[in-house]
Amino acid sequence: MAKAKSSKSGGSIQPARIPRGANDKINHAIIGLGSMGQGHVKYVLDDPQAQLVGVCDVMQSRVAETLEKVGKDCRGYRDFRDMLNNESIDIVHVVTPPHWHALQNIYALNAGCDVWAEKPMTRTISEGAQIAAAVKRNSRVFRLNTWFRMHSPFYGLGT
């Protein structure tokens, strides 16, 4: 994805996103394949506009089980940095234990990916400020997960 270009005054003169065609898919990757990570896998697989290109977990058994479900177009990793450095990813889902969130979110943002993060966002205010700075510096989108908005009966309500 392209990053916004700035004018001398610091304002954006081009969009941060390149418009996609109607048939283009959004490339997703997931870090963390425990029970919550499997929910993210299902969400991506159920979305006709999404393609799962990478999954990562420190437990090889979780990677192997997930790859059996998702098929040949997805690659598995045990180190999130390898996945972020080797795949063409539009959005990364960070679904790991909270003590990893700041490091993985910032790494993904610096790699040029948008991030869909699980709660809690961070453990400290300082970590939150570092994520906010990475979002701004890299012109990326950061979404903190609120699952209830993705499930019936809430999905149709709108907010």
VOZA-381906 format. One line per 3 residues: number of its first residue (from 1); their letters; for each residue x, z, y of C-alpha. Coordinates in nm, 4 decimals. Layout:
<pts>
NUM	A	X/Z/Y  ...
</pts>
This chain:
<pts>
1	MAK	0.0000/0.0000/0.0000  0.1197/-0.0775/0.3497  0.1862/0.1941/0.6000
4	AKS	0.0621/0.1827/0.9570  0.2958/0.0380/1.2166  0.3143/0.2186/1.5471
7	SKS	0.3442/0.0982/1.9012  0.6044/0.2439/2.1378  0.3421/0.4894/2.2614
10	GGS	0.3075/0.6254/1.9083  -0.0440/0.4954/1.8422  -0.1334/0.2923/1.5371
13	IQP	-0.1675/-0.0802/1.6006  -0.2281/-0.1832/1.2392  -0.4383/-0.0202/0.9699
16	ARI	-0.2654/0.2069/0.7210  -0.4453/0.0267/0.4376  -0.4463/-0.3360/0.3332
19	PRG	-0.8068/-0.4454/0.2705  -0.8777/-0.5106/-0.0960  -1.0799/-0.7876/-0.2506
22	AND	-1.4069/-0.7093/-0.4260  -1.2413/-0.7341/-0.7683  -0.9236/-0.5392/-0.6901
25	KIN	-0.8837/-0.2048/-0.8626  -0.7324/0.1142/-0.7240  -0.4334/0.2339/-0.9281
28	HAI	-0.4610/0.6026/-1.0186  -0.2069/0.8344/-1.1805  -0.2622/1.1904/-1.2994
31	IGL	-0.0115/1.4759/-1.3065  -0.1325/1.7506/-1.5413  -0.3356/1.6754/-1.8536
34	GSM	-0.4872/2.0118/-1.9436  -0.8643/2.0632/-1.9470  -0.9022/1.9995/-1.5736
37	GQG	-0.6707/1.6997/-1.5924  -0.8885/1.5552/-1.8691  -1.1826/1.5780/-1.6284
40	HVK	-0.9867/1.3639/-1.3849  -0.9035/1.1171/-1.6648  -1.2754/1.0829/-1.7438
43	YVL	-1.3620/1.0374/-1.3764  -1.1064/0.7559/-1.3369  -1.2056/0.5841/-1.6625
46	DDP	-1.5744/0.5939/-1.5623  -1.5069/0.4278/-1.2251  -1.5203/0.0460/-1.2499
49	QAQ	-1.3042/0.0170/-0.9356  -1.0270/0.2350/-1.0794  -0.7389/0.1688/-1.3142
52	LVG	-0.5353/0.4490/-1.4702  -0.1717/0.3331/-1.4642  0.0148/0.6571/-1.5364
55	VCD	-0.0328/1.0042/-1.6812  0.2127/1.2917/-1.6815  0.2394/1.6321/-1.8442
58	VMQ	0.5312/1.8483/-1.9553  0.3657/1.8700/-2.2995  0.4314/1.5456/-2.4888
61	SRV	0.1302/1.6104/-2.7152  -0.1052/1.5972/-2.4152  0.0530/1.2737/-2.2957
64	AET	0.0187/1.1155/-2.6420  -0.3449/1.2278/-2.6847  -0.4378/1.0945/-2.3420
67	LEK	-0.2662/0.7600/-2.3992  -0.4680/0.7167/-2.7209  -0.7863/0.7483/-2.5128
70	VGK	-0.6936/0.5298/-2.2188  -0.5321/0.2261/-2.3783  -0.2349/-0.0010/-2.3290
73	DCR	-0.2394/-0.0467/-1.9498  -0.1381/0.3157/-1.8884  0.2087/0.4650/-1.9350
76	GYR	0.2949/0.8251/-2.0128  0.5588/1.0480/-1.8565  0.6870/1.4027/-1.8894
79	DFR	0.8432/1.4118/-1.5402  0.6156/1.3392/-1.2432  0.9086/1.2039/-1.0407
82	DML	0.9759/0.9334/-1.2991  0.6109/0.8275/-1.2879  0.5956/0.8186/-0.9080
85	NNE	0.9223/0.6235/-0.8877  0.8329/0.3667/-1.1559  0.4626/0.2862/-1.1196
88	SID	0.2579/0.1053/-0.8552  0.0236/0.3912/-0.7643  -0.2392/0.4070/-0.4909
91	IVH	-0.3655/0.7605/-0.5554  -0.2174/1.0525/-0.7479  -0.4287/1.3347/-0.8901
94	VVT	-0.2312/1.6618/-0.8907  -0.3928/1.8816/-1.1568  -0.1182/2.1297/-1.2407
97	PPH	-0.0776/2.5082/-1.2105  -0.0891/2.6211/-0.8444  0.2818/2.7040/-0.8166
100	WHA	0.3575/2.3301/-0.8562  0.1020/2.2000/-0.6048  0.3108/2.1933/-0.2856
103	LQN	0.6156/2.0303/-0.4467  0.4154/1.7644/-0.6333  0.1780/1.6890/-0.3452
106	IYA	0.4639/1.6439/-0.0979  0.6659/1.4318/-0.3418  0.3652/1.2031/-0.4011
109	LNA	0.2938/1.1715/-0.0283  0.6597/1.0887/0.0404  0.6428/0.8265/-0.2377
112	GCD	0.3684/0.6508/-0.0392  0.0711/0.7645/-0.2471  -0.2593/0.9092/-0.1387
115	VWA	-0.3253/1.2443/-0.3106  -0.6292/1.4008/-0.4754  -0.5266/1.7640/-0.5235
118	EKP	-0.6822/2.0463/-0.7186  -0.7552/2.3847/-0.5676  -0.5839/2.5910/-0.4468
121	MTR	-0.4053/2.3534/-0.2144  -0.1054/2.5856/-0.1821  0.0023/2.9435/-0.2274
124	TIS	0.1158/2.9954/0.1324  0.0333/2.8831/0.4846  0.3859/2.7417/0.5147
127	EGA	0.3324/2.5173/0.2109  0.0053/2.3966/0.3635  0.1845/2.3095/0.6868
130	QIA	0.4471/2.1151/0.4895  0.1746/1.9134/0.3141  0.0014/1.8443/0.6464
133	AAV	0.3323/1.7244/0.7921  0.3902/1.4946/0.4910  0.0389/1.3486/0.5293
136	KRN	0.1033/1.2738/0.8960  0.4608/1.1492/0.8497  0.3604/0.9087/0.5709
139	SRV	0.0157/0.8051/0.7053  -0.1495/0.9014/0.3764  -0.4850/1.0444/0.2720
142	FRL	-0.4990/1.3935/0.1185  -0.8156/1.5153/-0.0535  -0.8650/1.8674/-0.1834
145	NTW	-1.0968/1.8542/-0.4830  -1.4511/1.9848/-0.4639  -1.5894/1.8828/-0.8038
148	FRM	-1.9469/1.9893/-0.7407  -1.9830/1.6902/-0.5100  -1.8969/1.4549/-0.7973
151	HSP	-2.1572/1.5814/-1.0453  -2.5339/1.5593/-1.0757  -2.7521/1.6834/-0.9236
154	FYG	-2.5256/1.7153/-0.6179  -2.3865/1.3608/-0.6120  -2.7064/1.2007/-0.4860
157	LGT	-2.7672/1.4552/-0.2104  -2.4977/1.3476/0.0353  -2.3445/1.5863/0.2859
</pts>
